[in-house]
Amino acid sequence: MSITVFVPRDAAALAVGADKVAAAIEREAAQRGQDVRIVRNGSRGMLWLEVLVEVRTEHGRMAYGPVKPSDVASLFDAGFLTGGEHALGHGLTKEIPFLKGQTRLTFARCGVTDPLSLDDYRHYQGLKGLANAIAMAPADIVKQVTDSGLRGRGGAGFPTGIKWKTVADAKADQKYIVCNADEGDSGTFADRMIMEGDPFVLIEGMAIAGIAVGATKGYVYTRSEYPHAIAVMEEAIAIARAAGILGASVMGSPYAFDMEVRMGAGAYVCGEETSLLNSLEGKRGIVRAKPPLPALQGLFGKPTVVNNVMSLASIPVIMDRGAQFYRDFGVGRSHGTIPIQLAGNLKHGGLYETAFGLPLGQLINEIGGGTISGRPVKAVQVGGPLGAYFPPSLFDTIFDYEAFTAAGGLIGHAGVVVFDDTADMLKQARFAMEFCAVESCGKCTPCRIGSTRGVETVDKIAQGIEPEKNKVLLEDLCNTMKFGSLCALGGFTPYPVMSALTHFPQDFAPTPVREAAE
């Protein structure tokens, strides 16, 4: 009887040698006459333990990591195939504190199953949501999503059900579902992990969305930097199509839905839905003025649902377990779970899915284990390169859309990047303006010109040129960009700049210029 060993095929694991570890295990097993079956699963999201090798034993799955190819022989010597003790051993995977403390709904299967096995997917409750949706009236699906309280997980937190209802009520001969998988924020990797580790959940979510609003075609728009995710998604779509989950009759129903993957050219602004739609149409990726909304005139001028990967991947559990089940997680108006991505100067970086309501400080100091450098935390940026910098004095802020807004920040895609006390916040403010200048599509003046003037103004402050006057000018520029930009690229750039200026004024003090003679 063969023993099943799991070695991740996730890009984070591949980057630290997962393929070589899998090959070493295969070689060692052959040499020792051991019958081993290797499953290339997704990542569990504990990135400091990658390559995380798991073995299925009679007691459950046992974890070993981080494993290098040179560790494989000693693992076999220690009897890891039956859960033997080893210096790299962590006991039962599900008992590892980082994993045990999570509420995994969207990521329930990620790292558990073979990403391209439909049998695995079905075994772990997959396709139940789609089966339920097929048996319901489309309007009832929209109502269930609305009642769940699900909000967009890509940035603004707009209620998903309202967007769906707008598209469902629109009259058109063709409608589309577009998945925004253009994950460009710093410190974010949740979309990639789902596409690589549980692609069928995204396919199922998009099919449910199509049935709900009357769309028969879907597109996953992702980045050229995600070759592994693209390959897995394309293979999973082909498998789903061959199994009758996609096509002219979804799971034998009267509903048709098919989908494909489209790769963007790496423009950050194409994370904004109208720029994404232009790119998808083969046009230059620039922002469209709204109205008309994409829900009414979106892809090729047709009514279009544009949702993030995390939003669509949350749909199957809502349709399987019910609106109330999902709604009961979270706080205030933030319902369900949020996959938080912990990155930067942190001991335990990775993905942590939990209900809304966890304090920021607990995520950093307890779950993340503090800085890997051992130095004090100085700032945490939440929400990507356009997110605000929070000092430790704001660490009691809970993960909730309204709480973050009240504190002058935004959750965005829930990427959390940690900086220790060596970070220079003036340089971080300059980076935000420079990033905006480089990534601006150029459509609107506040973003295109304001960001360039912003870089120049921060440089003047750094050089001690009329610092107080230029700080006032910087604030004025930020206000112009915030309220005058067409999209969130220019509109959100002021968040990191003003939060750095507000919370870390000491970093904006001019550096004394030495006399040339010295």
C-alpha positions as a Python dict, from the first residue, in 0.01 Angstrom:
ca = {
    (1, 'M'): (0, 0, 0),
    (2, 'S'): (148, 331, -107),
    (3, 'I'): (210, 618, 133),
    (4, 'T'): (94, 963, 20),
    (5, 'V'): (342, 1248, 52),
    (6, 'F'): (238, 1607, -23),
    (7, 'V'): (488, 1853, -173),
    (8, 'P'): (345, 2195, -275),
    (9, 'R'): (346, 2315, -635),
    (10, 'D'): (266, 2672, -520),
    (11, 'A'): (499, 2940, -662),
    (12, 'A'): (625, 3033, -313),
    (13, 'A'): (730, 2671, -254),
    (14, 'L'): (876, 2637, -603),
    (15, 'A'): (1089, 2946, -537),
    (16, 'V'): (1264, 2768, -250),
    (17, 'G'): (1315, 2435, -426),
    (18, 'A'): (989, 2234, -405),
    (19, 'D'): (1051, 2058, -738),
    (20, 'K'): (1396, 1946, -621),
    (21, 'V'): (1253, 1826, -289),
    (22, 'A'): (983, 1623, -469),
    (23, 'A'): (1245, 1470, -699),
    (24, 'A'): (1469, 1386, -401),
    (25, 'I'): (1181, 1213, -220),
    (26, 'E'): (1098, 1014, -532),
    (27, 'R'): (1463, 907, -574),
    (28, 'E'): (1509, 818, -208),
    (29, 'A'): (1187, 616, -199),
    (30, 'A'): (1291, 421, -510),
    (31, 'Q'): (1636, 345, -363),
    (32, 'R'): (1481, 221, -38),
    (33, 'G'): (1204, 25, -207),
    (34, 'Q'): (933, 239, -48),
    (35, 'D'): (598, 273, -227),
    (36, 'V'): (540, 649, -217),
    (37, 'R'): (281, 852, -408),
    (38, 'I'): (367, 1221, -434),
    (39, 'V'): (80, 1470, -457),
    (40, 'R'): (168, 1824, -563),
    (41, 'N'): (-76, 2025, -352),
    (42, 'G'): (-120, 2398, -299),
    (43, 'S'): (44, 2586, -14),
    (44, 'R'): (-98, 2592, 338),
    (45, 'G'): (16, 2954, 353),
    (46, 'M'): (284, 2913, 623),
    (47, 'L'): (552, 3055, 400),
    (48, 'W'): (836, 3047, 655),
    (49, 'L'): (798, 2666, 661),
    (50, 'E'): (820, 2616, 283),
    (51, 'V'): (903, 2369, 145),
    (52, 'L'): (640, 2213, 378),
    (53, 'V'): (627, 1838, 321),
    (54, 'E'): (329, 1648, 460),
    (55, 'V'): (272, 1274, 502),
    (56, 'R'): (-68, 1110, 536),
    (57, 'T'): (-59, 879, 839),
    (58, 'E'): (-324, 688, 1034),
    (59, 'H'): (-325, 976, 1286),
    (60, 'G'): (-362, 1251, 1023),
    (61, 'R'): (-127, 1454, 810),
    (62, 'M'): (214, 1517, 966),
    (63, 'A'): (417, 1823, 868),
    (64, 'Y'): (791, 1867, 811),
    (65, 'G'): (955, 2192, 706),
    (66, 'P'): (1129, 2387, 580),
    (67, 'V'): (1267, 2089, 386),
    (68, 'K'): (1565, 2112, 151),
    (69, 'P'): (1672, 1832, -86),
    (70, 'S'): (1967, 1761, 148),
    (71, 'D'): (1722, 1689, 432),
    (72, 'V'): (1535, 1412, 251),
    (73, 'A'): (1763, 1119, 341),
    (74, 'S'): (1752, 1206, 712),
    (75, 'L'): (1371, 1229, 694),
    (76, 'F'): (1357, 874, 560),
    (77, 'D'): (1606, 763, 828),
    (78, 'A'): (1378, 912, 1094),
    (79, 'G'): (1076, 724, 957),
    (80, 'F'): (887, 1032, 845),
    (81, 'L'): (666, 817, 621),
    (82, 'T'): (496, 695, 938),
    (83, 'G'): (517, 1029, 1118),
    (84, 'G'): (856, 972, 1282),
    (85, 'E'): (1020, 1246, 1488),
    (86, 'H'): (1270, 1474, 1314),
    (87, 'A'): (1422, 1815, 1381),
    (88, 'L'): (1204, 1956, 1101),
    (89, 'G'): (888, 1791, 1233),
    (90, 'H'): (587, 1995, 1348),
    (91, 'G'): (350, 1714, 1440),
    (92, 'L'): (-2, 1716, 1299),
    (93, 'T'): (-38, 1990, 1037),
    (94, 'K'): (-380, 2097, 1162),
    (95, 'E'): (-237, 2151, 1513),
    (96, 'I'): (29, 2402, 1406),
    (97, 'P'): (-80, 2718, 1597),
    (98, 'F'): (-69, 2948, 1290),
    (99, 'L'): (-310, 2715, 1108),
    (100, 'K'): (-520, 2605, 1405),
    (101, 'G'): (-621, 2962, 1492),
    (102, 'Q'): (-770, 3032, 1148),
    (103, 'T'): (-1128, 3020, 1020),
    (104, 'R'): (-1077, 2877, 674),
    (105, 'L'): (-1382, 2909, 451),
    (106, 'T'): (-1242, 3038, 120),
    (107, 'F'): (-912, 2854, 175),
    (108, 'A'): (-1062, 2537, 327),
    (109, 'R'): (-915, 2314, 53),
    (110, 'C'): (-600, 2511, -30),
    (111, 'G'): (-297, 2297, 57),
    (112, 'V'): (-523, 2002, 139),
    (113, 'T'): (-617, 1871, -205),
    (114, 'D'): (-457, 1799, -538),
    (115, 'P'): (-551, 2125, -717),
    (116, 'L'): (-630, 1945, -1043),
    (117, 'S'): (-829, 1652, -900),
    (118, 'L'): (-1205, 1692, -941),
    (119, 'D'): (-1249, 1385, -720),
    (120, 'D'): (-1058, 1562, -442),
    (121, 'Y'): (-1262, 1876, -496),
    (122, 'R'): (-1592, 1688, -472),
    (123, 'H'): (-1470, 1489, -169),
    (124, 'Y'): (-1406, 1815, 19),
    (125, 'Q'): (-1755, 1960, -44),
    (126, 'G'): (-1680, 2110, -385),
    (127, 'L'): (-1960, 2173, -639),
    (128, 'K'): (-2233, 2163, -371),
    (129, 'G'): (-2284, 2538, -403),
    (130, 'L'): (-2317, 2513, -782),
    (131, 'A'): (-2564, 2224, -752),
    (132, 'N'): (-2775, 2432, -511),
    (133, 'A'): (-2757, 2735, -742),
    (134, 'I'): (-2881, 2533, -1042),
    (135, 'A'): (-3186, 2429, -841),
    (136, 'M'): (-3271, 2790, -751),
    (137, 'A'): (-3417, 3081, -943),
    (138, 'P'): (-3140, 3324, -1049),
    (139, 'A'): (-3299, 3606, -846),
    (140, 'D'): (-3283, 3385, -535),
    (141, 'I'): (-2910, 3328, -588),
    (142, 'V'): (-2858, 3705, -602),
    (143, 'K'): (-3066, 3743, -285),
    (144, 'Q'): (-2862, 3480, -102),
    (145, 'V'): (-2536, 3653, -194),
    (146, 'T'): (-2685, 3989, -89),
    (147, 'D'): (-2811, 3848, 243),
    (148, 'S'): (-2468, 3697, 318),
    (149, 'G'): (-2323, 4048, 346),
    (150, 'L'): (-2032, 3961, 116),
    (151, 'R'): (-1841, 4272, 11),
    (152, 'G'): (-1580, 4305, -261),
    (153, 'R'): (-1248, 4168, -139),
    (154, 'G'): (-1044, 4360, -395),
    (155, 'G'): (-1042, 4705, -245),
    (156, 'A'): (-1348, 4925, -201),
    (157, 'G'): (-1561, 4671, -14),
    (158, 'F'): (-1869, 4730, -233),
    (159, 'P'): (-2158, 4487, -158),
    (160, 'T'): (-2132, 4201, -408),
    (161, 'G'): (-2507, 4132, -418),
    (162, 'I'): (-2591, 4488, -525),
    (163, 'K'): (-2346, 4466, -816),
    (164, 'W'): (-2493, 4131, -921),
    (165, 'K'): (-2852, 4261, -903),
    (166, 'T'): (-2765, 4556, -1127),
    (167, 'V'): (-2627, 4320, -1392),
    (168, 'A'): (-2913, 4071, -1347),
    (169, 'D'): (-3174, 4345, -1400),
    (170, 'A'): (-3000, 4486, -1709),
    (171, 'K'): (-3145, 4388, -2047),
    (172, 'A'): (-2887, 4265, -2297),
    (173, 'D'): (-2825, 3987, -2548),
    (174, 'Q'): (-2489, 3909, -2384),
    (175, 'K'): (-2349, 3952, -2032),
    (176, 'Y'): (-2007, 3873, -1888),
    (177, 'I'): (-1838, 3768, -1564),
    (178, 'V'): (-1487, 3911, -1532),
    (179, 'C'): (-1260, 3794, -1254),
    (180, 'N'): (-1003, 4055, -1155),
    (181, 'A'): (-698, 3843, -1076),
    (182, 'D'): (-454, 4125, -1150),
    (183, 'E'): (-301, 4103, -803),
    (184, 'G'): (-52, 4390, -810),
    (185, 'D'): (-41, 4511, -449),
    (186, 'S'): (282, 4468, -253),
    (187, 'G'): (262, 4189, 3),
    (188, 'T'): (-38, 4017, -158),
    (189, 'F'): (-57, 3661, -284),
    (190, 'A'): (-404, 3528, -187),
    (191, 'D'): (-538, 3532, -545),
    (192, 'R'): (-233, 3346, -671),
    (193, 'M'): (-261, 3088, -392),
    (194, 'I'): (-624, 3013, -482),
    (195, 'M'): (-556, 2989, -855),
    (196, 'E'): (-260, 2757, -797),
    (197, 'G'): (-398, 2564, -499),
    (198, 'D'): (-776, 2541, -549),
    (199, 'P'): (-869, 2656, -902),
    (200, 'F'): (-1204, 2476, -910),
    (201, 'V'): (-1342, 2700, -634),
    (202, 'L'): (-1291, 3002, -860),
    (203, 'I'): (-1444, 2821, -1157),
    (204, 'E'): (-1743, 2721, -942),
    (205, 'G'): (-1786, 3076, -810),
    (206, 'M'): (-1778, 3224, -1161),
    (207, 'A'): (-2028, 2967, -1292),
    (208, 'I'): (-2267, 3050, -1006),
    (209, 'A'): (-2228, 3421, -1084),
    (210, 'G'): (-2303, 3354, -1451),
    (211, 'I'): (-2622, 3163, -1370),
    (212, 'A'): (-2730, 3433, -1123),
    (213, 'V'): (-2703, 3728, -1363),
    (214, 'G'): (-2760, 3559, -1698),
    (215, 'A'): (-2400, 3569, -1821),
    (216, 'T'): (-2273, 3287, -2040),
    (217, 'K'): (-1908, 3386, -2071),
    (218, 'G'): (-1638, 3453, -1816),
    (219, 'Y'): (-1280, 3579, -1822),
    (220, 'V'): (-1004, 3553, -1563),
    (221, 'Y'): (-775, 3853, -1613),
    (222, 'T'): (-439, 3797, -1448),
    (223, 'R'): (-75, 3902, -1461),
    (224, 'S'): (210, 3781, -1680),
    (225, 'E'): (408, 3746, -1355),
    (226, 'Y'): (182, 3452, -1258),
    (227, 'P'): (284, 3177, -1507),
    (228, 'H'): (212, 2890, -1264),
    (229, 'A'): (-133, 3026, -1176),
    (230, 'I'): (-215, 3069, -1545),
    (231, 'A'): (-105, 2713, -1627),
    (232, 'V'): (-307, 2560, -1340),
    (233, 'M'): (-618, 2768, -1418),
    (234, 'E'): (-610, 2676, -1787),
    (235, 'E'): (-571, 2306, -1708),
    (236, 'A'): (-848, 2322, -1445),
    (237, 'I'): (-1084, 2496, -1693),
    (238, 'A'): (-1017, 2221, -1950),
    (239, 'I'): (-1088, 1952, -1688),
    (240, 'A'): (-1409, 2126, -1580),
    (241, 'R'): (-1520, 2162, -1941),
    (242, 'A'): (-1455, 1793, -2012),
    (243, 'A'): (-1654, 1700, -1700),
    (244, 'G'): (-1954, 1909, -1806),
    (245, 'I'): (-1912, 2167, -1530),
    (246, 'L'): (-1852, 2431, -1796),
    (247, 'G'): (-2003, 2448, -2143),
    (248, 'A'): (-2343, 2452, -2310),
    (249, 'S'): (-2508, 2273, -2017),
    (250, 'V'): (-2355, 2341, -1673),
    (251, 'M'): (-2378, 2011, -1480),
    (252, 'G'): (-2667, 1901, -1704),
    (253, 'S'): (-2871, 2217, -1640),
    (254, 'P'): (-3033, 2450, -1895),
    (255, 'Y'): (-2766, 2710, -1811),
    (256, 'A'): (-2462, 2769, -2034),
    (257, 'F'): (-2136, 2911, -1901),
    (258, 'D'): (-1780, 2891, -2025),
    (259, 'M'): (-1465, 3081, -1937),
    (260, 'E'): (-1103, 3142, -2026),
    (261, 'V'): (-787, 3305, -1891),
    (262, 'R'): (-649, 3630, -2029),
    (263, 'M'): (-306, 3768, -1942),
    (264, 'G'): (-240, 4140, -1894),
    (265, 'A'): (82, 4325, -1964),
    (266, 'G'): (164, 4403, -1599),
    (267, 'A'): (16, 4753, -1563),
    (268, 'Y'): (-79, 4823, -1201),
    (269, 'V'): (-365, 5049, -1310),
    (270, 'C'): (-533, 4748, -1476),
    (271, 'G'): (-631, 4636, -1128),
    (272, 'E'): (-892, 4915, -1162),
    (273, 'E'): (-1198, 4758, -1322),
    (274, 'T'): (-1246, 4993, -1619),
    (275, 'S'): (-875, 4989, -1711),
    (276, 'L'): (-892, 4610, -1687),
    (277, 'L'): (-1189, 4601, -1924),
    (278, 'N'): (-1007, 4821, -2177),
    (279, 'S'): (-705, 4590, -2160),
    (280, 'L'): (-929, 4284, -2197),
    (281, 'E'): (-1076, 4438, -2513),
    (282, 'G'): (-725, 4479, -2654),
    (283, 'K'): (-710, 4851, -2593),
    (284, 'R'): (-464, 5059, -2393),
    (285, 'G'): (-519, 5007, -2019),
    (286, 'I'): (-654, 5348, -1922),
    (287, 'V'): (-935, 5444, -1688),
    (288, 'R'): (-1285, 5503, -1821),
    (289, 'A'): (-1502, 5779, -1682),
    (290, 'K'): (-1799, 5655, -1479),
    (291, 'P'): (-2093, 5653, -1542),
    (292, 'P'): (-2173, 5441, -1729),
    (293, 'L'): (-2093, 5171, -1473),
    (294, 'P'): (-1940, 4843, -1594),
    (295, 'A'): (-2246, 4668, -1451),
    (296, 'L'): (-2447, 4834, -1728),
    (297, 'Q'): (-2185, 4898, -1999),
    (298, 'G'): (-1879, 4690, -1927),
    (299, 'L'): (-1686, 4446, -2145),
    (300, 'F'): (-1759, 4520, -2515),
    (301, 'G'): (-2030, 4759, -2393),
    (302, 'K'): (-2232, 4477, -2232),
    (303, 'P'): (-2348, 4439, -1867),
    (304, 'T'): (-2053, 4292, -1675),
    (305, 'V'): (-1988, 4166, -1323),
    (306, 'V'): (-1630, 4252, -1228),
    (307, 'N'): (-1532, 4078, -904),
    (308, 'N'): (-1202, 3996, -736),
    (309, 'V'): (-1079, 3635, -700),
    (310, 'M'): (-1151, 3634, -325),
    (311, 'S'): (-1508, 3756, -378),
    (312, 'L'): (-1587, 3489, -639),
    (313, 'A'): (-1407, 3215, -443),
    (314, 'S'): (-1628, 3295, -141),
    (315, 'I'): (-1949, 3231, -338),
    (316, 'P'): (-1946, 2846, -329),
    (317, 'V'): (-1943, 2830, 52),
    (318, 'I'): (-2227, 3085, 70),
    (319, 'M'): (-2436, 2880, -174),
    (320, 'D'): (-2348, 2556, 7),
    (321, 'R'): (-2385, 2662, 372),
    (322, 'G'): (-2632, 2948, 335),
    (323, 'A'): (-2630, 3326, 371),
    (324, 'Q'): (-2677, 3325, 748),
    (325, 'F'): (-2385, 3086, 805),
    (326, 'Y'): (-2149, 3324, 623),
    (327, 'R'): (-2302, 3641, 764),
    (328, 'D'): (-2251, 3526, 1124),
    (329, 'F'): (-1873, 3563, 1086),
    (330, 'G'): (-1725, 3911, 1127),
    (331, 'V'): (-1818, 4240, 1292),
    (332, 'G'): (-2039, 4539, 1207),
    (333, 'R'): (-2094, 4563, 832),
    (334, 'S'): (-1790, 4346, 756),
    (335, 'H'): (-1927, 3994, 723),
    (336, 'G'): (-1753, 3663, 660),
    (337, 'T'): (-1380, 3598, 660),
    (338, 'I'): (-1086, 3791, 518),
    (339, 'P'): (-766, 3623, 391),
    (340, 'I'): (-495, 3845, 543),
    (341, 'Q'): (-152, 3826, 381),
    (342, 'L'): (131, 3887, 625),
    (343, 'A'): (456, 4003, 466),
    (344, 'G'): (759, 4227, 507),
    (345, 'N'): (985, 4221, 812),
    (346, 'L'): (797, 3944, 992),
    (347, 'K'): (896, 3608, 1142),
    (348, 'H'): (586, 3421, 1035),
    (349, 'G'): (483, 3557, 697),
    (350, 'G'): (197, 3390, 518),
    (351, 'L'): (-177, 3373, 463),
    (352, 'Y'): (-408, 3393, 763),
    (353, 'E'): (-782, 3360, 698),
    (354, 'T'): (-997, 3479, 986),
    (355, 'A'): (-1330, 3646, 1056),
    (356, 'F'): (-1327, 4026, 1043),
    (357, 'G'): (-1259, 4185, 1381),
    (358, 'L'): (-902, 4082, 1472),
    (359, 'P'): (-686, 4370, 1605),
    (360, 'L'): (-392, 4469, 1384),
    (361, 'G'): (-148, 4438, 1674),
    (362, 'Q'): (-244, 4076, 1738),
    (363, 'L'): (-178, 3993, 1374),
    (364, 'I'): (168, 4148, 1386),
    (365, 'N'): (297, 4059, 1731),
    (366, 'E'): (128, 3728, 1811),
    (367, 'I'): (31, 3558, 1485),
    (368, 'G'): (315, 3706, 1279),
    (369, 'G'): (565, 3668, 1565),
    (370, 'G'): (705, 4022, 1543),
    (371, 'T'): (991, 4132, 1319),
    (372, 'I'): (1238, 3882, 1178),
    (373, 'S'): (1513, 4136, 1243),
    (374, 'G'): (1428, 4139, 1614),
    (375, 'R'): (1398, 4519, 1608),
    (376, 'P'): (1085, 4711, 1715),
    (377, 'V'): (800, 4750, 1465),
    (378, 'K'): (790, 5106, 1337),
    (379, 'A'): (511, 5098, 1079),
    (380, 'V'): (268, 4861, 910),
    (381, 'Q'): (124, 4928, 566),
    (382, 'V'): (-213, 4766, 501),
    (383, 'G'): (-374, 4763, 156),
    (384, 'G'): (-78, 4758, -83),
    (385, 'P'): (145, 5044, -203),
    (386, 'L'): (-149, 5287, -175),
    (387, 'G'): (-237, 5186, 181),
    (388, 'A'): (-176, 5401, 489),
    (389, 'Y'): (117, 5348, 725),
    (390, 'F'): (-5, 5267, 1076),
    (391, 'P'): (224, 5324, 1378),
    (392, 'P'): (205, 5095, 1687),
    (393, 'S'): (-29, 5349, 1850),
    (394, 'L'): (-297, 5238, 1600),
    (395, 'F'): (-245, 4864, 1651),
    (396, 'D'): (-574, 4832, 1837),
    (397, 'T'): (-753, 4905, 1506),
    (398, 'I'): (-960, 4598, 1417),
    (399, 'F'): (-975, 4443, 1071),
    (400, 'D'): (-1305, 4596, 961),
    (401, 'Y'): (-1372, 4823, 662),
    (402, 'E'): (-1529, 5101, 868),
    (403, 'A'): (-1267, 5084, 1148),
    (404, 'F'): (-983, 5122, 898),
    (405, 'T'): (-1159, 5409, 722),
    (406, 'A'): (-1209, 5585, 1057),
    (407, 'A'): (-836, 5547, 1131),
    (408, 'G'): (-740, 5701, 794),
    (409, 'G'): (-656, 5375, 622),
    (410, 'L'): (-800, 5110, 393),
    (411, 'I'): (-803, 4732, 394),
    (412, 'G'): (-781, 4696, 17),
    (413, 'H'): (-671, 4342, -72),
    (414, 'A'): (-563, 4285, 291),
    (415, 'G'): (-191, 4278, 231),
    (416, 'V'): (1, 4363, 550),
    (417, 'V'): (365, 4475, 513),
    (418, 'V'): (571, 4525, 830),
    (419, 'F'): (865, 4767, 872),
    (420, 'D'): (1105, 4786, 1167),
    (421, 'D'): (1257, 5102, 1318),
    (422, 'T'): (1524, 5131, 1046),
    (423, 'A'): (1263, 5235, 788),
    (424, 'D'): (1278, 5595, 665),
    (425, 'M'): (919, 5710, 623),
    (426, 'L'): (1013, 6010, 409),
    (427, 'K'): (1161, 5766, 159),
    (428, 'Q'): (844, 5555, 181),
    (429, 'A'): (631, 5864, 108),
    (430, 'R'): (855, 5943, -189),
    (431, 'F'): (820, 5584, -312),
    (432, 'A'): (438, 5614, -307),
    (433, 'M'): (448, 5926, -526),
    (434, 'E'): (710, 5775, -757),
    (435, 'F'): (509, 5452, -785),
    (436, 'C'): (202, 5653, -884),
    (437, 'A'): (402, 5854, -1139),
    (438, 'V'): (540, 5536, -1299),
    (439, 'E'): (211, 5344, -1296),
    (440, 'S'): (-28, 5628, -1387),
    (441, 'C'): (-222, 5564, -1707),
    (442, 'G'): (-204, 5937, -1779),
    (443, 'K'): (-578, 5984, -1830),
    (444, 'C'): (-629, 6247, -1557),
    (445, 'T'): (-413, 6546, -1462),
    (446, 'P'): (-420, 6513, -1078),
    (447, 'C'): (-265, 6167, -1095),
    (448, 'R'): (-34, 6219, -1394),
    (449, 'I'): (109, 6557, -1291),
    (450, 'G'): (38, 6552, -917),
    (451, 'S'): (249, 6242, -854),
    (452, 'T'): (548, 6385, -1040),
    (453, 'R'): (520, 6716, -850),
    (454, 'G'): (485, 6507, -534),
    (455, 'V'): (822, 6338, -589),
    (456, 'E'): (985, 6678, -645),
    (457, 'T'): (823, 6823, -330),
    (458, 'V'): (933, 6532, -108),
    (459, 'D'): (1286, 6568, -246),
    (460, 'K'): (1285, 6937, -152),
    (461, 'I'): (1175, 6851, 203),
    (462, 'A'): (1456, 6595, 225),
    (463, 'Q'): (1707, 6856, 110),
    (464, 'G'): (1586, 7109, 366),
    (465, 'I'): (1452, 7352, 103),
    (466, 'E'): (1173, 7552, 270),
    (467, 'P'): (1053, 7235, 452),
    (468, 'E'): (745, 7384, 620),
    (469, 'K'): (626, 7551, 301),
    (470, 'N'): (678, 7230, 104),
    (471, 'K'): (496, 7018, 362),
    (472, 'V'): (193, 7246, 313),
    (473, 'L'): (233, 7210, -65),
    (474, 'L'): (258, 6830, -31),
    (475, 'E'): (-66, 6822, 168),
    (476, 'D'): (-235, 7041, -94),
    (477, 'L'): (-114, 6809, -372),
    (478, 'C'): (-252, 6511, -182),
    (479, 'N'): (-594, 6675, -146),
    (480, 'T'): (-603, 6752, -518),
    (481, 'M'): (-510, 6393, -606),
    (482, 'K'): (-752, 6242, -354),
    (483, 'F'): (-1058, 6434, -472),
    (484, 'G'): (-968, 6502, -836),
    (485, 'S'): (-835, 6171, -968),
    (486, 'L'): (-1055, 5953, -1188),
    (487, 'C'): (-962, 5629, -1011),
    (488, 'A'): (-811, 5491, -693),
    (489, 'L'): (-451, 5499, -820),
    (490, 'G'): (-428, 5876, -789),
    (491, 'G'): (-704, 5892, -530),
    (492, 'F'): (-536, 5657, -281),
    (493, 'T'): (-171, 5764, -325),
    (494, 'P'): (-228, 6034, -58),
    (495, 'Y'): (-295, 5763, 204),
    (496, 'P'): (67, 5643, 241),
    (497, 'V'): (205, 5997, 192),
    (498, 'M'): (-16, 6174, 447),
    (499, 'S'): (-2, 5889, 701),
    (500, 'A'): (379, 5895, 686),
    (501, 'L'): (379, 6273, 729),
    (502, 'T'): (121, 6263, 1011),
    (503, 'H'): (250, 5970, 1218),
    (504, 'F'): (625, 6001, 1155),
    (505, 'P'): (698, 6378, 1141),
    (506, 'Q'): (1050, 6320, 1275),
    (507, 'D'): (1143, 6149, 945),
    (508, 'F'): (1050, 6465, 753),
    (509, 'A'): (1296, 6685, 942),
    (510, 'P'): (1564, 6811, 700),
    (511, 'T'): (1904, 6641, 713),
    (512, 'P'): (2171, 6902, 800),
    (513, 'V'): (2375, 6989, 491),
    (514, 'R'): (2746, 6994, 568),
    (515, 'E'): (2961, 7281, 451),
    (516, 'A'): (3149, 7204, 131),
    (517, 'A'): (3475, 7278, 309),
    (518, 'E'): (3414, 6993, 550),
}
